[in-house]
Amino acid sequence: MARVVRFERTDPIRIDPTELPVGADGKPKPIFICACGISARFPFCDGSHKACRLETQGHVYAYRPGSTEVVEQRPDAGHA
């Protein structure tokens, strides 16, 4: 499935390793980077990808910005 994601930033997102969470053992905790494009905490995953489970193969989806609400669904013309 494909997703329409609108990016409005024109600069990179910096992830400062000194600001990453550390566990009680002093070791860095794992972080998860968004791969679906609909996270409200982009570039970090917030679990919004669970909404993508309802997507149908061969369709393109557009989501309301900052939401998991689908505002458009259409056949993917580029899907083979």
N, C-alpha and C positions, 0 to 999 in steps of 0.2 A: 504494500500500500504506500502511496505517496502522500505527503503533507505539504500544504502551502504554509510557509513560515515567513513572516515579515520581520526583517531585521532593520532597525532604524539607527543603530550605532554605526559610526564610521571609524571607530578605533578598536583595537583589540581589547579583550577582557583579560586583565592581569590577575593571576592567581598567585598570591604571595605565600610561599611555603611557611613563613614564620607565623602566618595567621591561621594555618590549618589546625584542626583539633588534635589534641594529644590525649591518649588514654591514661588511666591511673598508673600504668606501667611505664609511662614516659615515651612510649612508642606512638608514632603517628596513627591516627584512626583512618580507616579507608574513607575516601570521598567518592561520590558518584557524579559523573558529568552527564548532563542531559544529552541524549542522542535522538529523542523524538522531536525536539524543537518546541514543545508546548509548555515547558516548565515555567511557572511564575517566578522561579528563583534562578533562571538561566544565568550562568552556564551550569549551575548545580541542579541535580535531579531532585524533584520534590514529590515524585510518585505520580505525576500527571499522566505518565505513559500508560497507566492502567486503562485510561479511556481509549487508547489505541487498539485495545483488544477487540473492540466492537467494529473496527474497520473491516470492510469487505475487500478482498483481493481484487486488483484491477480498477480501483477507484482512487480519486484524489480527494483529499479532505482539507477544508479550511476551518480553522478554529477561531473563535472569538479571542482576541488578544488577552492574555492573562487568565484564560478560562479553558475548561475542557468541553465547552459547548461547541458543537459542530454547526457552522453557519452556512457551509456549502459542501455538497458531495456531488461528484460528477465522474463519469467514466474517464479513465486515464488513457488519453489518446496515444501516449507514448508507451503504453504497456503492451508487451508482445504476448 
